[in-house]
Amino acid sequence: MLQIYNTLTRQKAPFTPLEAGKVRLYVCGVTTYDYCHLGHGRMLVVFDVVVRFLRSLGFDVTYVRNITDIDDKIIRRANEQGIAFHELTAKFIDIMHEDERALNILPPDIEPRATGHMDEIITMVATLVEKGFAYAADNGDVYFAVKKFPDYTKLSGKNLDELLSGARIEVEEAKIDPRDFALWKAAKPGEPGWESPWGYGRPGWHIECSAMSTCALGETFDIHGGGSDLVFPHHENEIAQSEAATGKEFARVWMHNAPLRVDNEKMSKSLDNFFTIREVLEKYPAEVVRYFLVSSHYRSPINYTAETLDLAYSALERFYNALKDVPLESADVLVNSEFESRFMHAMEDDFNTPEAIGVLFEIAREINRLKVEDEGGAASLSRLLVKLGGILGILQDDPAAFLRRGGDSIDAAHIEALIQRRNQARIDKNWQAADEIRDELKALKVVLEDRDGETTWRVERD
């Protein structure tokens, strides 16, 4: 049975959806004012694996991942560039989708945008005001009254009194309590906004997700996910305003992926260790980056270094070398195997991808052994390796194509022509010419492998 660690209860427990056979999942997506960084990539890949595995178990999954397309950062960046905010967000939404496709991330079933749900947002804010959980200030802002919600901090476990000592009120704010947070913000001169009962303005960040999630999935749904940096205040505030508005439990299970670090430090532009997904993809194949992101348990911090990416590259080479030259098309997938049972058991234990990958390595070793004595068995087991790898979003490439990657300097047509010349020289028993061509290929870091009368090649990495 699938067990998931719930941030709300701080323990793993068997997962039972609200509706048998169906899972409703909401994940906080990206604020689209800049290129996605590798930390975004981790979150996107983590929940892509969650969705893939849930579907492999037979669940009908409705996956909702929102886009934040209006907030302070977006307005500020658009003003800096002298363009409308929606022009900025449209550009970076397209770029985000390109990054997702490169990393083999499946699109969500529903991808709501905050600007498309203003009516629902305003209705929810009005409900909170009517119920006495929120108040309108004289300056046009509307705030949630934290003290009115007794369960505030139940997700993060923070001390409410300690929050008071560390809170402050900015000059332009009109809060009654410094811990209160904005549901609606009055627009400053020149800022975009929407008409509301409290004047022209725009929503606070937290209320956007509450409105979008309940609109797509209902007032109570199965799983809410996101990065661990969102536990407080974003997800804490989502719970407070949603449950105050509806009187019902908001999300039953809360999942949070741990952060990505760079050389064991927090990724930050100020530390000059900030990497966008695109920057990393210029150095490594996308599948290598994805493998790196799934190789650690989602609740454990993951450390990005050149060494960890190189290790990921080497791991995939081991898998694809096992799959190379195996006639997959003529084989059936091995069924009811101990390998598959152990892989699924690992994934059922709170999506334990490191343990699941360990099983994949065992399969690869067995494939290499069977290649010598049982080609049919090797092919059947290889089909299983590809099937299970697909749950993690890896091992779907052509093995020969993956192993030939060596950068833009490699001309595949030129390599193939040299190999044909070498093979002809061997037929002609011109061993000197054949050796010279092999040396030429070696200088290009091309490794030849002669097997069963055919010559294959791969690129030897540094």
Order of alpha helices (4+ residues) and beta strands (2+ residues): beta-beta-beta-alpha-beta-alpha-alpha-alpha-beta-beta-alpha-beta-beta-alpha-beta-alpha-beta-beta-beta-alpha-alpha-beta-alpha-alpha-alpha-alpha-alpha-alpha-alpha-beta-beta
